């Protein structure tokens, strides 16, 4: 089994350039799209976008460390 663990928090290095563009309300259908940008060893960098009805609500670049149990 593998686990995704955010890197140690040294000034919020796990989240890079997080931007919340518009509010999301109860009843909205939120679509989250995540794509891999690159990886080095067991540290991976991803880009994510959240949309509601085709409009961008939030976006972020984040890093995660993948570790085996």
The first five atom37 places (N, CA, C, CB, O) and aatype in JSON, in Angstrom:
{
  "aatype": [20, 20, 20, 20, 20, 20, 20, 20, 20, 20, 20, 20, 20, 20, 20, 20, 20, 20, 20, 20, 20, 20, 20, 20, 20, 20, 20, 20, 20, 20, 20, 20, 20, 20, 20, 20, 20, 20, 20, 20, 20, 20, 20, 20, 20, 20, 20, 20, 20, 20, 20, 20, 20, 20, 20, 20, 20, 20, 20, 20, 20, 20, 20, 20, 20, 20, 20, 20, 20],
  "atom_mask": [
    [1, 1, 1, 1, 1],
    [1, 1, 1, 1, 1],
    [1, 1, 1, 1, 1],
    [1, 1, 1, 1, 1],
    [1, 1, 1, 1, 1],
    [1, 1, 1, 1, 1],
    [1, 1, 1, 1, 1],
    [1, 1, 1, 1, 1],
    [1, 1, 1, 1, 1],
    [1, 1, 1, 1, 1],
    [1, 1, 1, 1, 1],
    [1, 1, 1, 1, 1],
    [1, 1, 1, 1, 1],
    [1, 1, 1, 1, 1],
    [1, 1, 1, 1, 1],
    [1, 1, 1, 1, 1],
    [1, 1, 1, 1, 1],
    [1, 1, 1, 1, 1],
    [1, 1, 1, 1, 1],
    [1, 1, 1, 1, 1],
    [1, 1, 1, 1, 1],
    [1, 1, 1, 1, 1],
    [1, 1, 1, 1, 1],
    [1, 1, 1, 1, 1],
    [1, 1, 1, 1, 1],
    [1, 1, 1, 1, 1],
    [1, 1, 1, 1, 1],
    [1, 1, 1, 1, 1],
    [1, 1, 1, 1, 1],
    [1, 1, 1, 1, 1],
    [1, 1, 1, 1, 1],
    [1, 1, 1, 1, 1],
    [1, 1, 1, 1, 1],
    [1, 1, 1, 1, 1],
    [1, 1, 1, 1, 1],
    [1, 1, 1, 1, 1],
    [1, 1, 1, 1, 1],
    [1, 1, 1, 1, 1],
    [1, 1, 1, 1, 1],
    [1, 1, 1, 1, 1],
    [1, 1, 1, 1, 1],
    [1, 1, 1, 1, 1],
    [1, 1, 1, 1, 1],
    [1, 1, 1, 1, 1],
    [1, 1, 1, 1, 1],
    [1, 1, 1, 1, 1],
    [1, 1, 1, 1, 1],
    [1, 1, 1, 1, 1],
    [1, 1, 1, 1, 1],
    [1, 1, 1, 1, 1],
    [1, 1, 1, 1, 1],
    [1, 1, 1, 1, 1],
    [1, 1, 1, 1, 1],
    [1, 1, 1, 1, 1],
    [1, 1, 1, 1, 1],
    [1, 1, 1, 1, 1],
    [1, 1, 1, 1, 1],
    [1, 1, 1, 1, 1],
    [1, 1, 1, 1, 1],
    [1, 1, 1, 1, 1],
    [1, 1, 1, 1, 1],
    [1, 1, 1, 1, 1],
    [1, 1, 1, 1, 1],
    [1, 1, 1, 1, 1],
    [1, 1, 1, 1, 1],
    [1, 1, 1, 1, 1],
    [1, 1, 1, 1, 1],
    [1, 1, 1, 1, 1],
    [1, 1, 1, 1, 1]
  ],
  "atom_positions": [
    [[0.84, -1.17, 0.0], [0.0, 0.0, 0.0], [0.89, 1.24, 0.0], [-0.95, -0.01, 1.21], [1.91, 1.27, 0.68]],
    [[0.51, 2.25, -0.75], [1.26, 3.5, -0.82], [0.43, 4.61, -0.19], [1.63, 3.85, -2.28], [-0.8, 4.54, -0.15]],
    [[1.1, 5.63, 0.29], [0.43, 6.78, 0.89], [0.99, 8.05, 0.28], [0.6, 6.79, 2.43], [2.17, 8.11, -0.06]],
    [[0.15, 9.04, 0.13], [0.59, 10.34, -0.35], [0.69, 11.24, 0.86], [-0.39, 10.93, -1.43], [-0.3, 11.49, 1.56]],
    [[1.9, 11.73, 1.11], [2.17, 12.54, 2.3], [2.73, 13.88, 1.85], [3.15, 11.81, 3.28], [3.72, 13.91, 1.12]],
    [[2.12, 15.0, 2.27], [2.7, 16.3, 1.92], [4.1, 16.44, 2.52], [1.8, 17.45, 2.39], [4.34, 15.93, 3.61]],
    [[5.01, 17.12, 1.84], [6.35, 17.31, 2.39], [6.28, 18.07, 3.71], [7.24, 18.06, 1.39], [5.28, 18.72, 4.0]],
    [[7.33, 17.99, 4.52], [7.32, 18.72, 5.79], [7.03, 20.2, 5.57], [8.67, 18.56, 6.51], [7.54, 20.81, 4.63]],
    [[6.21, 20.77, 6.43], [5.79, 22.16, 6.27], [6.91, 23.1, 6.73], [4.5, 22.44, 7.07], [7.08, 23.34, 7.92]],
    [[7.65, 23.61, 5.78], [8.67, 24.62, 6.06], [8.28, 25.84, 5.26], [10.13, 24.11, 5.7], [8.86, 26.11, 4.21]],
    [[7.32, 26.58, 5.76], [6.82, 27.74, 5.01], [5.85, 27.33, 3.92], [7.97, 28.51, 4.41], [5.82, 27.95, 2.86]],
    [[5.06, 26.31, 4.15], [4.01, 25.85, 3.23], [4.57, 25.45, 1.87], [2.97, 26.94, 3.04], [4.08, 25.89, 0.84]],
    [[5.6, 24.61, 1.87], [6.18, 24.17, 0.6], [5.3, 23.17, -0.13], [7.54, 23.55, 0.85], [5.49, 22.95, -1.33]],
    [[4.33, 22.56, 0.55], [3.45, 21.61, -0.1], [2.53, 22.27, -1.11], [2.63, 20.87, 0.93], [2.2, 21.67, -2.14]],
    [[2.1, 23.51, -0.85], [1.21, 24.25, -1.74], [1.97, 25.43, -2.32], [-0.08, 24.73, -0.99], [2.58, 26.21, -1.59]],
    [[1.92, 25.55, -3.64], [2.64, 26.61, -4.34], [1.63, 27.33, -5.22], [3.84, 26.04, -5.18], [0.92, 26.69, -6.0]],
    [[1.55, 28.63, -5.12], [0.67, 29.44, -5.99], [-0.79, 29.02, -5.92], [1.14, 29.34, -7.43], [-1.45, 28.91, -6.96]],
    [[-1.32, 28.79, -4.74], [-2.74, 28.47, -4.6], [-3.55, 29.76, -4.74], [-3.04, 27.78, -3.23], [-3.26, 30.76, -4.09]],
    [[-4.56, 29.72, -5.6], [-5.41, 30.89, -5.82], [-6.87, 30.45, -5.81], [-5.06, 31.59, -7.17], [-7.27, 29.52, -6.51]],
    [[-7.65, 31.14, -4.99], [-9.08, 30.87, -4.91], [-9.79, 32.02, -5.61], [-9.57, 30.71, -3.41], [-9.84, 33.14, -5.09]],
    [[-10.33, 31.75, -6.79], [-10.85, 32.79, -7.68], [-12.27, 33.23, -7.33], [-10.81, 32.3, -9.1], [-12.57, 34.42, -7.31]],
    [[-13.15, 32.26, -7.06], [-14.57, 32.55, -6.8], [-15.06, 31.62, -5.7], [-15.42, 32.38, -8.09], [-14.52, 30.53, -5.51]],
    [[-16.09, 32.04, -4.97], [-16.63, 31.15, -3.93], [-17.44, 30.01, -4.54], [-17.51, 31.95, -2.96], [-18.02, 30.14, -5.62]],
    [[-17.47, 28.9, -3.83], [-18.28, 27.74, -4.2], [-19.38, 27.61, -3.15], [-17.41, 26.41, -4.3], [-19.1, 27.71, -1.95]],
    [[-20.61, 27.39, -3.58], [-21.75, 27.37, -2.67], [-22.34, 25.96, -2.57], [-22.82, 28.35, -3.14], [-22.14, 25.14, -3.47]],
    [[-23.07, 25.68, -1.48], [-23.74, 24.38, -1.37], [-24.64, 24.15, -2.59], [-24.58, 24.29, -0.06], [-25.36, 25.04, -3.03]],
    [[-24.57, 22.95, -3.11], [-25.35, 22.59, -4.29], [-24.56, 22.71, -5.58], [-26.57, 23.46, -4.38], [-24.95, 22.12, -6.59]],
    [[-23.44, 23.44, -5.58], [-22.59, 23.53, -6.77], [-21.92, 22.18, -7.0], [-21.51, 24.65, -6.62], [-21.55, 21.49, -6.05]],
    [[-21.76, 21.81, -8.25], [-21.04, 20.59, -8.59], [-19.62, 20.98, -8.96], [-21.74, 19.81, -9.77], [-19.37, 21.58, -10.01]],
    [[-18.68, 20.63, -8.08], [-17.28, 21.02, -8.22], [-16.53, 19.92, -8.97], [-16.63, 21.28, -6.84], [-16.54, 18.76, -8.55]],
    [[-15.87, 20.28, -10.06], [-15.05, 19.34, -10.83], [-13.59, 19.68, -10.56], [-15.37, 19.42, -12.37], [-13.16, 20.81, -10.78]],
    [[-12.83, 18.7, -10.07], [-11.42, 18.89, -9.75], [-10.58, 18.11, -10.76], [-11.11, 18.44, -8.29], [-10.76, 16.91, -10.93]],
    [[-9.69, 18.81, -11.43], [-8.82, 18.21, -12.44], [-7.38, 18.35, -11.96], [-9.02, 18.88, -13.85], [-6.92, 19.46, -11.7]],
    [[-6.67, 17.24, -11.85], [-5.28, 17.26, -11.38], [-4.4, 16.58, -12.41], [-5.15, 16.56, -9.99], [-4.73, 15.5, -12.91]],
    [[-3.27, 17.21, -12.72], [-2.33, 16.6, -13.66], [-0.93, 16.66, -13.06], [-2.38, 17.31, -15.05], [-0.58, 17.58, -12.32]],
    [[-0.14, 15.66, -13.42], [1.25, 15.59, -12.93], [2.11, 16.51, -13.77], [1.79, 14.12, -13.0], [2.06, 16.49, -15.0]],
    [[2.92, 17.34, -13.1], [3.87, 18.19, -13.82], [5.21, 17.48, -13.97], [4.06, 19.53, -13.1], [5.75, 17.4, -15.07]],
    [[5.73, 16.96, -12.85], [7.01, 16.23, -12.91], [7.24, 15.52, -11.58], [8.19, 17.19, -13.23], [6.5, 15.74, -10.61]],
    [[8.27, 14.68, -11.55], [8.65, 14.07, -10.28], [10.16, 13.86, -10.26], [7.91, 12.73, -10.06], [10.81, 13.71, -11.29]],
    [[10.68, 13.86, -9.05], [12.1, 13.59, -8.82], [12.15, 12.67, -7.61], [12.94, 14.93, -8.59], [11.84, 13.08, -6.49]],
    [[12.55, 11.45, -7.84], [12.54, 10.45, -6.77], [11.1, 10.18, -6.34], [13.38, 10.93, -5.56], [10.26, 9.86, -7.18]],
    [[10.83, 10.3, -5.05], [9.47, 10.05, -4.59], [8.7, 11.34, -4.3], [9.5, 9.18, -3.34], [7.64, 11.29, -3.67]],
    [[9.21, 12.49, -4.76], [8.51, 13.76, -4.62], [7.91, 14.12, -5.98], [9.47, 14.9, -4.11], [8.62, 14.22, -6.98]],
    [[6.6, 14.32, -6.0], [5.86, 14.61, -7.22], [5.28, 16.01, -7.14], [4.74, 13.57, -7.44], [4.91, 16.47, -6.06]],
    [[5.2, 16.67, -8.28], [4.61, 18.01, -8.37], [3.38, 17.93, -9.27], [5.65, 19.05, -8.91], [3.44, 17.37, -10.36]],
    [[2.27, 18.49, -8.8], [1.0, 18.42, -9.5], [0.44, 19.81, -9.73], [0.0, 17.56, -8.71], [0.79, 20.77, -9.04]],
    [[-0.44, 19.92, -10.72], [-1.21, 21.14, -10.96], [-2.68, 20.77, -10.88], [-0.84, 21.79, -12.35], [-3.12, 19.8, -11.51]],
    [[-3.45, 21.54, -10.12], [-4.87, 21.25, -9.98], [-5.72, 22.46, -10.31], [-5.17, 20.78, -8.58], [-5.32, 23.6, -10.06]],
    [[-6.91, 22.21, -10.87], [-7.88, 23.25, -11.2], [-9.25, 22.77, -10.76], [-7.87, 23.6, -12.72], [-9.6, 21.61, -10.98]],
    [[-10.02, 23.64, -10.15], [-11.39, 23.33, -9.73], [-12.34, 24.24, -10.49], [-11.57, 23.48, -8.18], [-12.16, 25.46, -10.51]],
    [[-13.37, 23.64, -11.11], [-14.33, 24.42, -11.89], [-15.75, 24.09, -11.46], [-14.15, 24.16, -13.39], [-16.03, 23.01, -10.95]],
    [[-16.64, 25.06, -11.68], [-18.08, 24.88, -11.51], [-18.72, 25.43, -12.77], [-18.63, 25.61, -10.2], [-18.52, 26.59, -13.12]],
    [[-19.49, 24.61, -13.46], [-20.15, 24.99, -14.72], [-19.16, 25.63, -15.71], [-21.31, 25.96, -14.44], [-19.5, 26.59, -16.4]],
    [[-17.94, 25.07, -15.76], [-16.95, 25.54, -16.72], [-16.18, 26.77, -16.28], [-17.62, 25.82, -18.0], [-15.25, 27.18, -16.97]],
    [[-16.53, 27.38, -15.14], [-15.81, 28.56, -14.66], [-14.76, 28.15, -13.63], [-16.79, 29.58, -14.04], [-15.03, 27.35, -12.74]],
    [[-13.58, 28.71, -13.77], [-12.48, 28.42, -12.85], [-12.78, 29.0, -11.47], [-11.15, 28.98, -13.4], [-13.03, 30.2, -11.33]],
    [[-12.75, 28.14, -10.44], [-13.0, 28.57, -9.07], [-11.72, 28.64, -8.26], [-13.99, 27.63, -8.4], [-11.56, 29.54, -7.43]],
    [[-10.8, 27.7, -8.49], [-9.54, 27.67, -7.75], [-8.51, 26.93, -8.58], [-9.72, 27.0, -6.36], [-8.84, 26.11, -9.43]],
    [[-7.24, 27.25, -8.31], [-6.14, 26.55, -8.98], [-4.94, 26.55, -8.05], [-5.8, 27.21, -10.35], [-4.78, 27.46, -7.22]],
    [[-4.1, 25.55, -8.18], [-2.92, 25.46, -7.33], [-1.91, 24.51, -7.94], [-3.3, 24.99, -5.92], [-2.24, 23.62, -8.72]],
    [[-0.66, 24.74, -7.57], [0.42, 23.79, -7.83], [0.81, 23.26, -6.46], [1.65, 24.46, -8.6], [0.98, 24.04, -5.52]],
    [[0.95, 21.95, -6.34], [1.3, 21.38, -5.03], [2.23, 20.21, -5.21], [0.04, 20.95, -4.27], [2.28, 19.58, -6.27]],
    [[2.96, 19.91, -4.13], [3.91, 18.81, -4.13], [3.48, 17.78, -3.11], [5.34, 19.3, -3.82], [2.85, 18.12, -2.11]],
    [[3.82, 16.54, -3.38], [3.5, 15.45, -2.46], [4.62, 14.42, -2.51], [2.12, 14.79, -2.81], [5.28, 14.24, -3.54]],
    [[4.82, 13.76, -1.39], [5.81, 12.69, -1.32], [5.06, 11.37, -1.25], [6.77, 12.88, -0.07], [4.18, 11.2, -0.4]],
    [[5.39, 10.44, -2.12], [4.72, 9.14, -2.14], [5.62, 8.15, -1.41], [4.43, 8.67, -3.62], [6.78, 7.95, -1.79]],
    [[5.08, 7.54, -0.38], [5.88, 6.62, 0.44], [5.16, 5.28, 0.57], [6.15, 7.21, 1.84], [3.93, 5.23, 0.63]],
    [[5.92, 4.2, 0.6], [5.36, 2.88, 0.82], [5.18, 2.66, 2.32], [6.25, 1.79, 0.2], [5.96, 3.17, 3.13]],
    [[4.15, 1.89, 2.68], [3.92, 1.54, 4.09], [4.96, 0.59, 4.59], [2.55, 0.94, 4.28], [4.93, 0.2, 5.76]]
  ]
}
